[in-house]
Amino acid sequence: MKSIYERVLGASFRTLHPRMQERFGFNSQDGVASIGKGVMERIWYAKWASAPLLLGSTRRIMFPQAGENIPFTVANYAYRDSFGRETVTWSRRFRFPNGVRKFDATMIYSPERRRIVDYLGTKQHLAVDLALDVSPNGGIHIRSGEQRFYEKLLRFRFPERLTGVADVYEWYDDAAGCYRIKVDVNNPVLGPVFRYAGRFQASRISMADKRVPQEALPAREEFRE
């Protein structure tokens, strides 16, 4: 079975750097996870965005804190959720001097939308369409698209001017012998919102029982995509 990323990229997946194929090429049947550990060389946020970022941080969606050389970890587990969808966790931990900030998401492949849908936070209230392509350096570029909010019977689509468009670049740096990541979140009207850039090492670990740690799982699952 193909990973959700290979399913979207198709033949282009094989043009990724081999180490990138390793990180993005496993699925729930493989019994492995990708665990990364490194340093965020810079984390930045716009002061005007403090309030919405603080609200988002209560559900592990970004946060209003900046710094340099911040240790971080990222844990990617593949599993089938309660609706039978192939799912990959993105469980990030940023260890600031005054405490740990958390930024979590779960990604699924949506046959209906023919793309990956990213559920941000712990309760999957925010669903974001993702577009993927392969960068010239063999890395992966992920760009966010339409954003939808779901809460009980409530559902609505965010107007573009109220959202942040995220561009995520991840690649393997052969010269430095590490993975690198760069994230830019920009509002189409107000400009930059949140940014970080760093480096890390990542390796696959075996999951004999294929059980995902509770900490990496969402507290609530949303069936609407």
N, C-alpha and C positions, 0 to 999 in steps of 0.2 A: 504494500500500500504506500502511496506517495504521501509526503508531508503536505500540509496545507500550503506551504510556500512553493513547493515544486508544482503542485496542482495549478497554482495561479500563473507561475512563470513559464510552465511548459518546457519546451526545449531550451529556452534561455537559462534555465536553472543550471545546466551543465557548463555554462560559460562563467559561472561564479568561481572565485578562487576555491581550490579544494578545501581549505579550512573553513570557508563560508558554507560550502556544501555540507560539511560536517555539522556545523552549528544549526543549519536550517533544514537539514534533510531527514530528521527522524520523526516517527509518528508513535501513536499510543501502543502499537503492537511490538515496538522494538525493545521496550523495557529499559530505556536509558533516559537520562536527563542531561542538559547542558548547564553547568554551573560556572559562572564567571566571577572573577575577583580582580579589582584594580583600583584606579584612582581617577576621580574626576578632576581634571586640571583646572577647570573653571565652571562654576555654576552661577548663573545670573538671572535676575528677574526685574521687570519694570515696576517701579514703585507705585505707579497708578493702578497696577493689577493686584496689589496686595490683598484687597478684600476678597475678590473672587478666588484667588489662589488659596487664601486661608480657608475659605469655605470648601474648596476642593480637597484640601489636605485632610479634612475630617473623614473623607472616604478614599483616601490614598490616591488622589489625582493631583499631581504636581504639589508645589508648596512655595510659600513666600520666604525663601531663605537663599542666601548667596554665599559663596566661599571659593577657596582655591585649594587644590590638592586634598580633596575630600575622599577618603576611602569609600568604596561602594562594592556591592555584590549584585549580581543578577542571576535569577534562577528560572530556567525554562523547562517545564514539565509538559509532556504531551499525554492527554487522556481523553476519554469519552465522557462528555457531561451527561446530566440526567435526561437530556433530550436526544442523546445518541450522537451528538455532534463532535467531530474531531476538534479538539481544543488544545491550545498551547498557552501556558502561563508566562507572564512577564512580571516577575516579582523582584522589584528593585529596592535596595536598602542603601541609604546615603548616611554615613556616620559622621555627622558634624560634632564639633567639640562639646556642644550642649545637648546632644541627643540624636536619635536616629529618625530620619525622615523616610517615609515609605511612599512608593509610587507603583501601584499594581494595575495590571490589565490582563484580560484573557481574550485570545483571538480565536475565532472560528472561521471555517470556510462556509460561505453561504451559496449553495447551488442556485438559489433564486436570484441572487444579486450577481452571481458569477465573480465573486471577489471575497477577500477577507473582511470580516467585520470585527472591529476591535471594541470590546466592552471595557470601558475605563472604570477603575475603582473597585470597591469591594461588593457593590450591590448591582452592578451591571445596569445602572440607570441610564448611562450615556453610551450609545452605540455609534461608532464612527466607521464609515467606509474607508478602506485603504486601497491605494494604488501602488503596485510594486514594479520596479524595473531593476535591471542590472547596470551598475555604474561602469565606466570605462576601465577602472582599476580592479574589476572583479568583485567589487563590493555590492551591497544591496541598498537601494534607495526606496524608502517608504514614505508616501505622501498622504496625508489625511484629506478626506473629502467631506461629504454630507454628514451632519451630526444630528442624531435623533434622541429625544428624551422619553423614557418610559417609566411610569410609576402607577401601579394598579391599572385603572381604566384610562388614565391620562397618557396621551402620546402627542408629541408635536415635533416638528422639524425646526432646528435653530436657524434664524436668518443668518446669512453669511457674515454680515457686518458685526454680529455678536459672537462670532466664534474665533478660534485661533487655528490657523492652518499649520500643521506640524510637518516638518521635513526631517526625516531620520536617515542618517547615513552611517552605515556600518561596513567596515572593510578590514582586511588583514594586511598588516604592514610587515612585509618580509624583512626589510632592513632592520626594523626594531624587534622583530619576533613577537608581535603582540597584535591583538585586535584593537581597533580604534572605533570610537563612536562620536558622532556629532549630531546634536538635536537643536533645531531652531523652530520656535513657535511664534508665529506672527499674526497679528490681527490686520485684516485688509484695510482698515481705516486708521487705527492708532499705532500700527507698527509693531516692533518687537515686544513680546510678552515674556518669554521664558527661553533660556538657552543653557545647554551644557555641552562639554566636550571632554573626552577622557580616553584612557587606554586600559586594557584589561587582558588577562589570560583566561581562557575557558577550556574546559575539558568535559568529555562525556563521562558520566558515572552510571554504573549499573543499578537498576531498580528491580531486584529479584522478584518482589511481590507486586510491582507496578503500581504501588500506592503513592499518591501525591501527598506531601505534607499538608496538613490542615491549614497552616499559615499561608500557603500559596494559593489556596482555593478561595473563590468568592463566597461571601456570606449568603448571597442570593443569586439565583440564575434566572435570566430573562429569556423567554422563548421567542419574543419578537426581535427580528433582525433589522 
